[in-house]
């Protein structure tokens, strides 16, 4: 059983060895050597080998005859092969002999084809290199002629188009190395040209602005002509041409080179052919530099540099000279530079895309506007010449109109002009104050004599004076007013014209102009002329005749106020009855002046009376009466008579004829009489007069009668009855009481309306009695009269006691 299994196992191993790759037979053989039947396996293996050898031998014996036959046939084929080889060798020899000439021809063809290919290659390379050389030659020519922007474009085309096609030749490498250098050179040269351009326009901005302002002036003149033609026949007053004081000064020198400076030389044109401001400037450096930097990819750098430099130039332009206010030319140069600066910026704004934008220009204009207005306010405040202020106003209007034509807002400039209007008005008031004072100082305070009809018409043309009665009078004759009146009236009209000149071209309505003129004229009347009239009235050594003439003059000026109203309405074309129209205060001004003159007359008369009273020299202890009035009083009465004769020229009211007597003369006469009466009473009661005799009182009574005679004579017509005598009634009743010694009546009737001595004050009577009380004690008379004196003294004492009781009773 075990041998059968061993045999089966050995059979399996043998089959496995027969069917397995020799590389994997190791494990199989190991299993044989690991077993115990190694010898048996070897026998079985040898038996199997012998079986296979016998099978191989059988197969070889079966196929041997075929093999022999095949070898025999192969030997027969060898001979044929040798013969074929000989034929092939002969054929090859013949072929080699015949192809030798062909090979020579083929070599020649190959060489020709190689040359042809080289020529084509050379032509192709030259086709790419020649444009490079031609473009580089063109680049050198453009650089030589300073055509930098075309040169830069050529450079860009050479670098990006031609050189890549040309290949890596040495000259191409040299060109490629030079390209950055040339580009840098072009950038630097263009920037240098730009710097020259900026420096040139900074120096010549005043010439650019001058031309632009002249253009605006010409255009304004044409517009004014058109407006005038449209207004012909409308009755509107012709306005003077705007900017008459702003003729352009063209004395500035022109630059030497157009290319270097950017400013073109332009010959002086005719007045009607003004070159455009842009025609004076060559902007090609800016455009060229902008294009170059754009191509170089550095446009932002260029824009920032340009704006930075122009801001610096703007600050320099906006800095005024310290003496700019001294002459109009200083202001003109200042405005020309500013206009020139913004004309350039406006042109750059509209001819380039993005180099400057609207926001940038508006920012610069806001800066310029604020600094310009501040400078004008500062420098104009130093000006005291109204003509210079007026010329400056016209120049500012032209300046504003010029910039307005370029689209810049100028409302603030016109607002500043309205502010300057107040300053102009103040300067005018100062100037007219001097004119009025000069007229006052030169006036002779006498009626104007008229010898011929031409003189009369001339004065009537200067002053609206109409008097039918005076016109009927034969020549020669005298006008009631002095030269002061027509001169002052003419000065008032000149002031109105001066105000109108300033208001022109300020874009104001007729109503606004009318209101401005009326307000300024009111200031002239109420402040300047009023002060000058007060100066005339209050100045030293002014006499009563001068004061009388001042009253006459102011009366006629007051009557002319409505003519001034009509005059203003005519030149402003605004009806005087317009709602909210300002009225002139001339009437009140002249009334106040006339009242001041009247008060001055009253004051001067009283002062004269006081001067005469200082000459009074009474002997208060006199015992006898002189029989005639005192010398000082006679002189005073004579003075008053001559003075009041002058007052017959005073007006009674503004509508009465100037030569008629009026209330002024009556008031002056009454005031003088009252002052004389009061002064005489004070003279009698003054403290220095300690004693008064009855003789002195009687002399004093003579003087008072002389005053009453003067009052009764009517030195000034117009008083009713004995009205003027009432000025002396207090003094008359007092003197009658003492001289008649009618104390019983006075004491009995005191306080009654029908009292004879109603105007006698008991205090005054007591004071005068006290002065008479001790007179008899010091009187050295004869002995037989001493008893009478003692009786009189007792009587005085009794009256004094009764007066004191009367005073005490009424006080309680």
VOGU-3710 file (C-alpha; in Angstrom, 3 decimals, decimal comma):
1> xxxxxxxxxx> 0,000/0,000/0,000  2,877/2,321/0,868  4,766/1,461/-2,314  1,739/2,160/-4,413  1,397/5,590/-2,893  5,135/6,215/-3,370  4,893/5,206/-6,954  1,902/7,494/-7,500  3,777/10,313/-5,860  6,836/9,756/-8,027
11> xxxxxxxxxx> 4,598/9,722/-11,100  3,105/12,993/-10,119  6,533/14,509/-9,525  7,696/13,352/-12,931  4,654/14,826/-14,643  5,248/18,009/-12,769  8,890/18,074/-13,844  7,870/17,508/-17,440  5,250/20,198/-17,424  6,913/22,826/-15,185
21> xxxxxxxxxx> 9,405/25,499/-16,090  12,901/24,639/-15,017  13,110/27,770/-12,949  10,409/26,419/-10,632  11,549/22,836/-10,356  13,559/23,441/-7,189  10,735/22,902/-4,673  9,670/19,745/-6,504  13,125/18,235/-6,344  13,456/19,294/-2,727
31> xxxxxxxxxx> 10,394/17,249/-1,877  12,117/14,222/-3,481  15,256/14,707/-1,482  13,332/15,298/1,645  11,618/11,871/1,281  13,014/8,421/1,947  12,581/6,955/-1,529  15,293/8,886/-3,255  16,824/5,820/-4,958  13,508/4,569/-6,143
41> xxxxxxxxxx> 12,710/7,916/-7,648  16,021/7,964/-9,483  15,289/4,584/-11,018  11,906/5,683/-12,036  13,426/8,886/-13,524  15,971/6,966/-15,551  13,259/4,671/-16,815  11,299/7,674/-17,951  14,397/9,150/-19,739  14,900/5,916/-21,638
51> xxxxxxxxxx> 11,315/5,983/-22,770  11,705/9,439/-24,176  14,992/8,571/-25,941  13,276/5,672/-27,711  10,462/7,976/-28,870  12,960/10,497/-30,240  14,855/7,807/-32,077  11,636/6,558/-33,659  10,749/10,022/-34,823  14,198/10,668/-36,337
61> xxxxxxxxxx> 14,123/7,436/-38,188  10,736/8,385/-39,559  11,956/11,807/-40,951  15,572/11,046/-41,974  14,884/10,397/-45,698  13,182/13,775/-46,058  16,132/15,483/-44,500  18,554/13,859/-46,890  16,430/14,892/-49,830  16,395/18,466/-48,614
71> xxxxxxxxxx> 20,197/18,611/-48,330  20,550/17,269/-51,861  18,264/19,957/-53,251  20,142/22,619/-51,310  23,428/21,621/-52,915  21,871/21,968/-56,335  20,689/25,503/-55,478  24,221/26,603/-54,479  25,498/26,488/-58,013  22,667/28,576/-59,291
81> xxxxxxxxxx> 23,363/31,034/-56,498  26,995/31,352/-57,546  25,956/32,078/-61,091  23,436/34,671/-59,889  26,084/36,311/-57,749  28,385/36,731/-60,712  25,615/38,334/-62,744  24,728/40,719/-59,906  28,383/41,691/-59,508  28,700/42,470/-63,202
91> xxxxxxxxxx> 25,515/44,412/-63,202  26,712/46,409/-60,215  30,006/47,182/-61,924  28,220/48,427/-64,982  25,828/50,487/-62,801  28,696/52,044/-60,892  30,464/52,980/-64,088  27,339/54,454/-65,598  26,319/56,441/-62,307  29,693/58,048/-61,785
101> xxxxxxxxxx> 28,857/60,946/-64,210  25,399/61,201/-62,684  26,883/61,572/-59,211  29,138/64,361/-60,433  26,101/66,146/-61,902  24,160/65,514/-58,697  26,967/67,049/-56,636  26,941/70,093/-58,889  23,136/70,312/-58,540  23,429/70,000/-54,778
111> xxxxxxxxxx> 25,923/72,844/-54,669  23,661/75,014/-56,830  20,669/74,231/-54,657  22,715/75,152/-51,546  23,767/78,474/-53,089  20,188/79,142/-54,125  18,969/78,438/-50,601  21,642/80,726/-49,129  20,709/83,483/-51,536  17,033/83,163/-50,621
121> xxxxxxxxxx> 17,924/83,172/-46,943  20,090/86,243/-47,414  17,343/88,035/-49,321  14,883/87,158/-46,585  17,191/88,415/-43,846  17,939/91,582/-45,793  14,208/92,068/-46,279  13,861/92,158/-42,487  17,036/94,112/-41,792  16,695/96,879/-44,341
131> xxxxxxxxxx> 13,483/98,280/-42,723  15,313/98,255/-39,409  18,195/100,196/-40,875  15,905/102,555/-42,748  13,793/103,148/-39,606  16,900/103,688/-37,516  18,163/106,165/-40,099  14,782/107,935/-39,986  14,992/107,917/-36,177  18,400/109,591/-36,305
141> xxxxxxxxxx> 17,081/112,208/-38,721  14,053/112,918/-36,487  16,312/113,231/-33,489  18,565/115,599/-35,411  15,626/117,807/-36,410  14,183/117,650/-32,842  10,962/115,972/-33,966  10,811/114,035/-30,763  7,279/112,730/-30,810  7,615/111,153/-34,319
151> xxxxxxxxxx> 11,026/109,901/-33,201  9,435/108,259/-30,187  6,781/106,639/-32,378  9,539/105,396/-34,724  11,415/104,100/-31,722  8,384/102,196/-30,486  7,818/100,643/-33,934  11,502/99,773/-34,241  11,549/98,109/-30,845  8,330/96,145/-31,015
161> xxxxxxxxxx> 7,948/95,384/-34,741  11,147/95,605/-36,744  13,848/94,383/-34,381  12,032/91,121/-33,434  11,693/90,311/-37,154  15,322/91,162/-37,955  16,817/88,538/-35,658  19,724/88,463/-33,284  22,341/90,340/-35,264  24,972/92,411/-33,538
171> xxxxxxxxxx> 23,773/95,675/-34,969  20,266/94,818/-33,741  21,653/94,227/-30,271  23,440/97,586/-30,403  20,205/99,248/-31,512  18,277/97,496/-28,750  20,830/98,721/-26,213  20,492/102,321/-27,524  16,680/102,351/-27,421  16,377/103,058/-23,619
181> xxxxxxxxxx> 19,046/105,728/-23,932  17,228/107,410/-26,816  13,916/107,148/-24,995  15,403/108,778/-21,913  16,960/111,483/-24,063  13,643/112,214/-25,760  11,880/112,384/-22,388  14,495/114,734/-20,940  14,544/117,000/-23,992  10,738/117,223/-24,104
191> xxxxxxxxxx> 10,670/118,017/-20,395  13,295/120,702/-20,979  11,111/122,214/-23,709  8,141/122,108/-21,356  10,127/123,897/-18,653  11,133/126,569/-21,166  7,486/126,906/-22,192  6,319/127,257/-18,585  8,991/129,824/-17,828  8,131/131,768/-20,963
201> xxxxxxxxxx> 4,372/131,918/-20,342  5,092/132,955/-16,768  7,138/135,886/-18,056  4,713/136,776/-20,837  1,384/136,060/-19,127  0,796/139,811/-18,849  1,068/140,126/-22,663  -1,369/137,235/-23,102  -3,780/138,757/-20,599  -3,379/142,187/-22,160
211> xxxxxxxxxx> -4,453/140,826/-25,529  -7,370/138,899/-24,036  -8,610/141,987/-22,171  -8,287/144,073/-25,317  -10,393/141,507/-27,140  -13,021/141,704/-24,402  -12,938/145,498/-24,573  -13,462/145,468/-28,340  -16,340/143,029/-27,951  -17,840/145,152/-25,169
221> xxxxxxxxxx> -17,613/148,215/-27,408  -19,425/146,405/-30,184  -22,132/145,232/-27,783  -22,477/148,781/-26,473  -22,878/150,071/-30,025  -25,600/147,510/-30,709  -27,347/148,351/-27,440  -27,134/152,059/-28,238  -28,712/151,497/-31,640  -31,526/149,533/-30,028
231> xxxxxxxxxx> -32,103/152,284/-27,474  -32,015/155,180/-29,947  -35,025/157,396/-29,374  -35,895/155,863/-26,002  -34,750/158,912/-24,063  -32,197/156,935/-22,097  -28,999/158,796/-21,322  -25,965/157,636/-23,289  -23,544/155,803/-21,109  -19,865/156,181/-21,568
241> xxxxxxxxxx> -17,895/153,314/-23,048  -16,963/150,710/-20,470  -13,332/150,503/-19,641  -12,407/153,929/-21,025  -9,496/154,059/-18,634  -8,214/150,616/-19,537  -6,396/151,051/-22,820  -3,893/148,272/-23,321  -0,218/149,120/-23,027  1,642/147,239/-25,712
251> xxxxxxxxxx> 5,151/148,393/-24,872  6,295/144,998/-23,569  9,030/143,330/-25,630  8,382/140,118/-27,561  10,460/136,968/-26,998  13,377/136,084/-29,241  12,388/132,597/-30,361  8,991/131,050/-31,026  10,195/127,516/-30,420  12,131/128,351/-27,292
261> xxxxxxxxxx> 9,562/130,559/-25,620  6,222/129,297/-26,837  5,187/132,946/-27,422  4,695/134,012/-31,029  5,715/137,462/-32,208  2,666/139,395/-33,394  2,987/142,819/-34,939  0,736/145,575/-33,695  -2,622/145,256/-35,398  -5,171/147,858/-36,247
271> xxxxxxxxxx> -7,638/148,634/-33,500  -10,328/146,562/-35,204  -8,063/143,551/-35,770  -6,988/142,263/-32,384  -5,179/138,878/-32,506  -6,616/136,110/-30,397  -4,885/135,409/-27,127  -4,202/131,823/-28,260  -2,550/133,188/-31,406  0,239/134,548/-29,227
281> xxxxxxxxxx> 1,100/131,199/-27,671  2,701/128,111/-29,260  1,323/125,215/-27,218  3,240/122,556/-29,167  5,754/121,945/-26,332  2,893/120,980/-24,030  1,190/118,753/-26,578  4,485/117,165/-27,607  5,531/116,466/-24,030  2,064/115,114/-23,188
291> xxxxxxxxxx> 2,124/112,707/-26,151  5,676/111,617/-25,384  4,914/110,886/-21,743  1,718/109,123/-22,772  3,677/106,859/-25,117  6,265/106,291/-22,396  3,506/105,250/-19,993  4,271/108,133/-17,610  1,263/110,362/-18,286  0,360/110,571/-14,579
301> xxxxxxxxxx> 3,872/111,758/-13,784  3,625/114,444/-16,449  0,161/115,600/-15,320  1,269/115,864/-11,692  4,403/117,794/-12,673  2,489/120,209/-14,923  -0,201/120,911/-12,329  2,357/121,337/-9,556  4,377/123,851/-11,585  1,284/125,780/-12,641
311> xxxxxxxxxx> 0,096/125,988/-9,028  3,451/127,509/-8,109  3,148/129,975/-10,966  -0,404/130,809/-9,878  0,828/131,764/-6,410  3,497/133,991/-7,954  0,983/135,623/-10,311  -1,490/136,239/-7,486  1,110/137,970/-5,319  0,635/141,727/-5,923
321> xxxxxxxxxx> 3,428/144,275/-5,805  3,622/146,316/-2,637  3,174/149,590/-4,549  0,384/148,344/-6,794  -2,071/150,858/-5,350  -0,009/153,869/-6,417  -0,886/153,809/-10,136  -3,478/152,258/-12,396  -0,704/150,539/-14,363  0,125/148,487/-11,287
331> xxxxxxxxxx> -3,408/147,121/-11,163  -3,402/146,628/-14,949  -0,248/144,481/-14,885  -1,666/142,471/-11,999  -4,916/141,763/-13,871  -3,092/141,038/-17,146  -0,987/138,354/-15,473  -4,018/136,681/-13,915  -6,003/136,761/-17,159  -3,006/135,442/-19,093
341> xxxxxxxxxx> -2,614/132,562/-16,656  -6,237/131,451/-16,925  -6,419/131,961/-20,691  -3,581/129,425/-20,995  -5,261/127,011/-18,561  -8,601/127,318/-20,334  -6,957/126,576/-23,687  -5,137/123,558/-22,223  -8,424/122,364/-20,717  -10,229/122,423/-24,070
351> xxxxxxxxxx> -7,397/121,135/-26,281  -6,077/118,228/-24,198  -7,834/115,252/-22,724  -7,198/115,022/-19,028  -4,008/117,070/-18,651  -6,121/119,487/-16,610  -9,764/118,956/-15,740  -12,607/121,259/-14,833  -12,241/120,554/-11,109  -8,551/121,505/-11,191
361> xxxxxxxxxx> -9,222/124,764/-13,068  -12,110/125,648/-10,749  -9,888/124,990/-7,734  -7,247/127,338/-9,130  -9,903/129,952/-9,914  -11,315/129,798/-6,390  -7,801/130,334/-5,044  -7,198/133,193/-7,477  -10,554/134,796/-6,756  -10,056/134,813/-2,985
371> xxxxxxxxxx> -6,493/136,153/-3,196  -7,391/138,742/-5,852  -10,327/140,082/-3,859  -8,223/140,207/-0,683  -5,440/142,061/-2,515  -7,872/144,528/-4,083  -9,535/145,224/-0,759  -6,169/145,868/0,857  -4,640/148,034/-1,853  -7,786/149,945/-2,794
381> xxxxxxxxxx> -8,168/150,984/0,846  -5,000/153,080/0,428  -6,471/155,022/-2,480  -7,739/158,547/-1,870  -8,208/159,650/-5,494  -11,789/159,123/-6,759  -10,616/159,190/-10,376  -8,209/156,333/-9,675  -10,963/154,391/-7,894  -13,259/154,937/-10,902
391> xxxxxxxxxx> -10,555/153,814/-13,341  -9,857/150,807/-11,120  -13,554/149,941/-11,118  -13,629/150,071/-14,934  -10,517/147,909/-15,037  -12,050/145,362/-12,648  -15,221/145,267/-14,773  -13,122/144,606/-17,886  -11,153/141,984/-15,958  -14,365/140,282/-14,832
401> xxxxxxxxxx> -15,982/140,444/-18,271  -12,849/138,959/-19,857  -12,795/135,984/-17,510  -16,565/135,620/-17,741  -16,096/135,166/-21,482  -13,921/132,141/-20,704  -16,578/130,630/-18,443  -15,208/131,625/-15,026  -17,748/132,784/-12,372  -17,123/136,426/-11,406
411> xxxxxxxxxx> -20,075/137,272/-9,161  -17,759/137,793/-6,188  -15,858/140,458/-8,117  -19,052/142,415/-8,739  -19,987/141,989/-5,070  -16,606/143,450/-4,165  -17,246/146,351/-6,542  -20,440/147,060/-4,628  -18,353/147,115/-1,439  -15,873/149,475/-3,093
421> xxxxxxxxxx> -18,809/151,698/-3,981  -19,060/152,729/-0,318  -15,337/153,535/-0,251  -15,694/155,468/-3,500  -18,602/157,366/-1,971  -16,538/158,267/1,109  -13,679/159,519/-1,063  -16,120/161,545/-3,131  -17,564/163,042/0,045  -14,072/164,098/1,167
431> xxxxxxxxxx> -13,325/165,616/-2,218  -16,641/167,447/-2,348  -16,117/168,616/1,222  -12,982/170,400/0,031  -14,845/171,782/-2,966  -17,681/173,098/-0,818  -15,276/174,679/1,662  -13,346/176,284/-1,170  -16,593/177,704/-2,553  -17,507/178,990/0,916
441> xxxxxxxxxx> -14,095/180,588/1,445  -14,158/182,225/-2,001  -17,743/183,476/-1,765  -18,192/187,221/-1,230  -21,641/186,780/0,386  -23,102/189,415/-1,900  -25,970/189,229/-4,407  -24,782/188,453/-7,923  -24,763/191,573/-10,130  -25,996/190,954/-13,674
451> xxxxxxxxxx> -25,093/193,539/-16,331  -26,044/191,718/-19,534  -28,699/189,300/-20,681  -25,999/186,725/-21,497  -24,818/186,746/-17,889  -28,359/186,276/-16,694  -28,932/183,323/-19,063  -25,608/181,796/-18,082  -26,473/181,839/-14,397  -29,998/180,595/-15,130
461> xxxxxxxxxx> -28,408/177,690/-17,010  -26,266/176,816/-13,987  -29,041/177,128/-11,438  -32,809/176,652/-11,982  -33,845/180,111/-10,807  -37,122/181,500/-12,056  -38,472/184,872/-10,945  -40,889/186,598/-13,337  -40,675/189,872/-11,464  -36,881/189,867/-11,541
471> xxxxxxxxxx> -36,894/189,063/-15,244  -39,072/192,130/-15,895  -36,618/194,408/-14,118  -34,268/196,367/-16,399  -30,545/195,637/-16,569  -28,310/195,934/-14,677  -29,877/194,101/-11,762  -28,923/191,827/-8,897  -29,882/188,258/-8,185  -30,805/187,704/-4,522
481> xxxxxxxxxx> -28,287/184,880/-3,975  -24,487/184,909/-4,128  -22,118/182,868/-6,331  -22,303/180,164/-3,659  -25,698/178,956/-4,920  -24,969/178,134/-8,619  -21,559/176,725/-7,716  -22,984/174,428/-5,037  -25,799/173,338/-7,343  -23,296/172,538/-10,095
491> xxxxxxxxxx> -21,191/170,567/-7,623  -24,255/168,577/-6,585  -24,887/167,638/-10,217  -21,227/166,745/-10,699  -21,414/164,491/-7,639  -24,463/162,740/-9,076  -22,630/162,235/-12,375  -19,649/160,806/-10,488  -21,916/158,333/-8,673  -23,551/157,377/-11,968
501> xxxxxxxxxx> -20,177/156,700/-13,594  -19,332/154,174/-10,911  -22,683/152,404/-11,179  -22,312/151,794/-14,911  -21,554/148,262/-16,160  -22,134/146,704/-12,728  -25,117/144,713/-14,050  -27,468/146,728/-11,840  -31,040/147,598/-12,679  -32,089/151,190/-13,227
511> xxxxxxxxxx> -33,935/151,117/-9,913  -30,826/149,959/-8,063  -28,723/152,647/-9,723  -31,310/155,291/-8,871  -31,442/154,133/-5,259  -27,639/154,133/-4,975  -27,339/157,639/-6,404  -30,068/158,995/-4,150  -28,530/157,468/-1,019  -25,097/158,854/-1,890
521> xxxxxxxxxx> -26,580/162,261/-2,628  -28,387/162,206/0,698  -25,084/161,530/2,438  -23,568/164,471/0,569  -26,444/166,706/1,624  -26,962/165,626/5,211  -23,333/165,103/6,161  -20,877/166,886/3,906  -22,817/169,929/2,751  -24,529/170,278/6,112
531> xxxxxxxxxx> -21,137/170,313/7,900  -19,781/172,824/5,401  -22,759/175,087/5,956  -22,233/174,806/9,691  -18,598/175,665/9,069  -19,667/178,759/7,146  -22,089/179,746/9,893  -19,790/179,083/12,853  -16,464/180,293/11,482  -14,836/183,296/13,087
541> xxxxxxxxxx> -15,436/186,854/11,928  -18,668/185,966/10,145  -20,846/189,031/10,170  -24,565/189,491/10,312  -24,645/190,445/6,620  -22,925/187,145/5,741  -25,390/185,229/7,891  -28,261/187,011/6,181  -26,865/186,031/2,780  -26,429/182,404/3,949
551> xxxxxxxxxx> -30,120/182,325/4,843  -31,009/183,687/1,401  -28,704/181,142/-0,282  -30,019/178,126/1,621  -33,585/179,195/0,890  -32,963/179,132/-2,857  -31,073/175,841/-2,626  -34,004/174,394/-0,742  -36,335/175,532/-3,514  -34,115/173,750/-6,098
561> xxxxxxxxxx> -34,316/170,325/-4,457  -37,146/169,104/-6,661  -35,038/169,985/-9,708  -32,345/167,659/-8,362  -34,987/164,945/-8,004  -35,951/165,410/-11,658  -32,299/165,460/-12,707  -31,634/162,068/-11,060  -34,797/160,612/-12,563  -33,775/161,759/-16,038
571> xxxxxxxxxx> -30,303/160,214/-15,950  -31,492/156,932/-14,382  -34,775/156,742/-16,328  -36,657/155,936/-13,103  -39,801/157,991/-12,415  -39,574/159,953/-9,147  -42,947/158,598/-7,990  -41,759/154,967/-8,125  -42,775/152,902/-5,109  -40,065/152,652/-2,415
581> xxxxxxxxxx> -37,990/155,305/-4,183  -35,593/157,084/-1,830  -36,364/160,774/-1,391  -33,682/163,443/-1,201  -33,145/165,060/2,182  -32,066/168,377/0,697  -35,048/170,294/2,014  -34,391/169,306/5,620  -30,649/169,925/5,202  -31,112/173,478/3,989
591> xxxxxxxxxx> -33,830/174,132/6,551  -31,528/173,023/9,351  -28,736/175,200/7,978  -31,069/178,161/7,729  -32,252/177,638/11,292  -28,647/177,431/12,447  -27,896/180,684/10,637  -30,907/182,293/12,278  -29,800/181,121/15,701  -26,311/182,412/14,957
601> xxxxxxxxxx> -27,815/185,782/14,033  -29,685/185,911/17,315  -26,563/184,895/19,213  -24,346/187,421/17,433  -26,842/190,211/18,014  -26,959/189,401/21,704  -23,156/189,300/21,858  -22,986/192,721/20,205  -25,504/194,049/22,669  -23,403/192,638/25,519
611> xxxxxxxxxx> -20,329/194,348/24,086  -22,104/197,688/24,102  -23,435/197,092/27,626  -19,880/196,517/28,815  -19,272/200,163/27,954  -22,010/201,295/30,356  -20,622/203,534/33,097  -23,443/204,609/35,431  -22,914/206,791/38,473  -25,161/204,863/40,814
621> xxxxxxxxxx> -24,875/207,560/43,495  -25,800/210,438/41,136  -28,159/213,050/42,517  -29,031/214,762/39,228  -30,313/213,462/35,856  -28,261/214,157/32,720  -31,339/214,767/30,585  -30,255/212,585/27,620  -29,565/208,932/26,987  -26,157/207,470/27,783
631> xxxxxxxxxx> -23,593/207,439/24,987  -23,207/203,646/24,938  -26,970/203,229/24,572  -27,172/205,764/21,762  -24,435/203,872/19,917  -26,229/200,579/20,573  -29,524/201,925/19,195  -27,747/203,249/16,108  -26,125/199,849/15,557  -29,453/198,052/15,894
641> xxxxxxxxxx> -31,126/200,424/13,428  -28,457/199,844/10,793  -28,457/196,095/11,424  -32,181/195,664/11,058  -32,076/197,662/7,843  -30,042/194,751/6,414  -32,703/192,297/7,482  -35,103/193,629/4,882  -33,462/191,101/2,505  -34,483/188,096/4,580
651> xxxxxxxxxx> -37,223/185,770/3,232  -40,431/185,302/5,052  -40,990/181,746/3,730  -39,536/179,574/0,940  -42,252/180,566/-1,508  -42,073/184,320/-0,867  -39,757/186,605/-2,764  -36,294/186,691/-1,237  -36,242/190,416/-0,654  -39,416/190,592/1,426
661> xxxxxxxxxx> -39,131/191,025/5,220  -40,045/187,915/7,117  -40,372/186,337/10,511  -36,601/185,929/10,775  -36,094/189,670/10,954  -39,013/190,051/13,372  -37,718/187,251/15,582  -34,209/188,727/15,549  -35,573/192,163/16,505  -37,757/190,800/19,280
671> xxxxxxxxxx> -34,897/188,642/20,569  -32,529/191,629/20,603  -35,019/193,806/22,475  -35,716/191,097/25,042  -32,026/190,482/25,551  -31,401/194,242/25,916  -34,214/194,543/28,479  -32,999/191,523/30,461  -29,386/192,722/30,348  -30,338/196,229/31,557
681> xxxxxxxxxx> -32,279/194,726/34,468  -29,322/192,472/35,363  -27,062/195,507/35,145  -29,263/197,240/37,698  -29,366/194,236/40,019  -25,822/192,933/39,751  -23,978/192,324/43,003  -21,261/194,899/42,329  -23,858/197,660/42,466  -24,325/197,926/46,230
691> xxxxxxxxxx> -26,176/201,262/46,366  -28,454/203,015/43,908  -29,656/206,592/44,243  -32,909/207,968/42,906  -30,933/210,165/40,502  -29,244/207,096/39,039  -32,624/205,441/38,602  -33,931/208,487/36,766  -30,922/208,431/34,396  -31,492/204,727/33,914
701> xxxxxxxxxx> -35,147/205,552/33,134  -33,999/207,969/30,394  -32,030/205,165/28,768  -34,985/202,810/28,942  -37,200/205,459/27,341  -34,645/205,651/24,502  -34,998/201,889/24,054  -38,779/202,225/24,046  -38,550/204,970/21,451  -36,476/202,602/19,265
711> xxxxxxxxxx> -39,062/199,844/19,704  -41,931/202,184/19,009  -40,263/203,375/15,795  -40,657/199,870/14,265  -37,110/199,006/13,093  -38,526/195,911/11,391  -41,927/196,085/9,716  -44,555/193,494/10,447  -45,164/193,994/14,182  -48,752/194,674/15,190
721> xxxxxxxxxx> -49,218/197,758/17,366  -46,812/198,045/20,293  -45,850/194,396/20,282  -42,153/195,211/20,339  -42,645/197,460/23,411  -43,666/194,385/25,398  -39,993/193,390/25,477  -39,355/196,315/27,869  -42,599/196,041/29,892  -40,937/194,406/32,911
731> xxxxxxxxxx> -38,302/197,122/33,123  -40,821/199,918/32,486  -43,196/198,834/35,309  -40,285/198,422/37,729  -38,899/201,893/37,026  -42,377/203,506/37,182  -42,948/201,861/40,555  -39,732/203,320/42,032  -39,784/206,712/40,389  -43,481/207,352/41,191
741> xxxxxxxxxx> -43,023/205,578/44,544  -46,461/204,015/44,113  -45,971/201,255/46,650  -49,461/201,491/48,087  -50,990/200,589/44,721  -48,488/197,785/44,138  -49,011/196,246/47,563  -52,763/196,638/47,434  -53,260/195,173/43,932  -50,511/192,542/43,976
751> xxxxxxxxxx> -51,706/189,216/42,607  -54,685/190,658/40,726  -54,896/190,315/36,928  -55,646/194,025/36,622  -52,681/195,075/38,720  -50,874/198,142/37,337  -47,483/196,619/38,164  -48,308/193,061/37,224  -44,830/192,345/35,691  -42,885/193,547/38,795
761> xxxxxxxxxx> -41,429/190,630/40,768  -41,443/191,340/44,545  -37,988/189,739/44,886  -36,592/192,134/42,253  -38,303/195,092/43,905  -36,949/194,030/47,324  -33,395/193,665/45,952  -33,498/197,160/44,433  -34,975/198,641/47,627  -32,156/197,100/49,635
771> xxxxxxxxxx> -29,677/198,994/47,393  -31,532/202,288/48,023  -31,925/201,632/51,762  -28,570/202,893/53,012  -28,078/205,633/50,492  -29,250/208,463/52,831  -26,998/207,316/55,679  -23,867/208,156/53,716  -25,239/211,273/52,102  -23,551/214,398/53,555
781> xxxxxxxxxx> -26,336/216,927/53,144  -27,117/220,067/55,061  -28,562/219,640/58,477  -31,987/220,981/57,507  -32,372/218,065/55,078  -31,399/215,285/57,434  -34,872/215,020/58,935  -36,353/214,427/55,421  -33,777/211,762/54,752  -34,592/210,055/58,002
791> xxxxxxxxxx> -38,303/210,080/57,101  -37,524/208,635/53,664  -35,357/205,950/55,179  -38,164/205,008/57,548  -40,523/204,800/54,582  -38,096/202,511/52,718  -37,788/200,311/55,767  -41,557/200,093/56,018  -41,869/199,109/52,321  -39,071/196,536/52,717
801> xxxxxxxxxx> -40,868/194,973/55,655  -44,157/194,887/53,764  -42,454/193,303/50,710  -40,884/190,642/52,886  -44,226/189,893/54,457  -45,777/189,731/50,975  -43,104/187,324/49,760  -43,433/185,174/52,865  -47,212/185,081/52,521  -47,117/183,953/48,879
811> xx> -44,386/181,399/49,533  -46,437/179,807/52,326
//
